[in-house]
Structures are given as C-alpha cells and as structure tokens.
Amino acid sequence: MKVLVPVKRVIDYNVKARVKADQTGVDLANVKMSMNPFCEIAVEEAVRLKEKGVATEVVSVSIGPIQAQETLRTSLAMGADRAILIQTDLDLEPLAISKVLKAIIAEENPDLVLMGKQAIDGDNNATGQMLATLLDWPQATFASELTVEGGKAKVTREVDGGLQTLEVNLPAVVTADLRLNEPRYASLPNIMKAKKKPLDVKELGSLGVDTAPRLKVVKVTEPAKRTAGIKVETAGDLVTHLKTAGVF
C-alpha cells in the first residue's frame, strides 16, 4: 500500500509572526521556517503504518519554493521513502493546492492520502476536504486514531460530546488531528540517510493545472493588544463592571 503525505513549509510555531509594514501579508524575511505541525503528525502516522507492515511506501510531497526541499528532507529523515517538490513561488489557495495534489495523485496512484487537518499559517482547514471532493474519494477528517486493514481505514475523530468512529473504503483522504500521535525526532544517522533518498523537483507549470487565485487579500493586521485586567473586591462589583462593559 502506498501512502502519500502532503507537507507544508510554514513559519516555525515558536516564532511570533510579523505583519509587513504595508499590511499586504506576513513578513517572511529572515524568519525560521519548519514543517507544519499537523503535517509532521501525518508523516509520523504514515511511517508508523509502514513499520507495522501495512504500508509499503511513504511518499511526501510539498508545493512551494525551492527552500521547501528542507521540509521534505525532514520528512525523509523521519522515515518517508521519497519526496516530490512542486516548485513555485506563488502562495497558492487551498483549491489550487487541491488541484495540484490531484494531478500528483493521478501519477502516483496512492491507496491513502494522509495529511494535516490544516496549516498553522492560513488556518483554512479546507485542502483535505476539497481534495477528497475533486477525487470523489471518501474522507475522514480530524483523525485522533487510525487503523488500516482489509482495504478499509477506521478513523476515530473527536466531536462535540465524545468520539465518532468512521470506516471508509480505500483509496481515501484522512486528515490528522493533534492527538493522533507524537512525532519522532529525526536521528542524526537518519538525517544523513535522508540526503541520499530520492527527491524529485517539478515545475508547477508542467502539471497543466489552473491555479489562478479566486481570493484577494485586502489587508493583514496584527490582533489587538490585550489590555490589563482589574481586580474587584466583591461579586457585586464584578456584576457592575460586567454591566458597564456591556457583557450583559
């Protein structure tokens, strides 16, 4: 069974994002970048499937600038077998990314697409769902537990009030939630081995996919700074302050 894992290069989650002075977007100059945490969880789960003998090959794919090779090398060091970079300097929207992934899936013919539920930069939570729709494949989102057996994937997902378990036929799209697993740290020997693993680079234009933007960013601003709280002596004072603030 072949597992395809899309991964994204984003600002490291420990770094505070800065807005450009002209408010056209986020400043990426001299900023530490890393693999999107949810993508990292998806890679870990795919590698675990291979270690269990369920998967025979794990292929990671990224859509982005040439520097995204570093992100793919990280996935290879974690245990992926080979990687594909669709090189572009464009900041593609979820629909365009889904179309590109569909083209790659047509070439690779995987049995399972395992991906993060969202990227921490755009927070769109849309690519997995759009991809499943374009492929006309079953989907199971927000997976906190995954079992693959007998041509089916059983997915446990967290919902309001408890857990929901779905069973989907393969091929399918599954998106990983935070509690699916804890990703491993790549060891130094595996980092060295990753440098020798295959990493193919393809130009976005070679896929013949319509990636024209449908959205326009009007303005990007930082969130309002939080103001200091106040202390009150009694519950009556608290109610008075809440009424003054217009809470109720």
C-alpha positions, 0 to 999 in steps of 0.5 A: 500500500502506498501512502502519500503525505502532503507537507507544508513549509510554514513559519516555525510555531515558536516564532511570533509572526510579523505583519509587513509594514504595508499590511499586504501579508506576513513578513517572511524575511529572515524568519525560521521556517519548519514543517507544519505541525499537523503535517509532521503528525501525518508523516509520523502516522504514515511511517508508523503504518509502514513499520507495522507492515501495512504500508509499503511506501511513504511518499511526501510531497510539498508545493512551494519554493525551492527552500521547501526541499528542507521540509521534505528532507525532514520528512525523509529523515523521519522515515518517508521513502521519497519526496516530490517538490512542486516548485513555485513561488506563488502562495497558492489557495487551498483549491489550487493546492487541491488541484495540484495534489490531484494531478500528483495523485493521478501519477502516483496512484496512492491507496491513502492520502494522509495529511494535516487537518490544516496549516498553522499559517492560513488556518483554512482547514479546507485542502483535505476536504476539497481534495477528497471532493475533486477525487470523489474519494471518501474522507475522514477528517480530524483523525485522533486514531487510525487503523488500516486493514482489509482495504478499509481505514477506521478513523476515530475523530473527536466531536462535540460530546465524545468520539465518532468512529468512521470506516471508509473504503480505500483509496481515501483522504484522512486528515490528522488531528493533534492527538493522533500521535507524537512525532519522532525526532529525526536521528542524526544517522537518519538525517544523513540517510535522508540526503541520499533518498530520492527527491524529485523537483517539478515545475508547477507549470508542467502539471497543466493545472489552473491555479489562478487565485479566486481570493484577494487579500485586502489587508493583514493586521496584527490582533489587538493588544490585550489590555490589563485586567482589574481586580474587584473586591466583591461579586457585586462589583464584578456584576457592575463592571460586567454591566458597564462593559456591556457583557450583559 
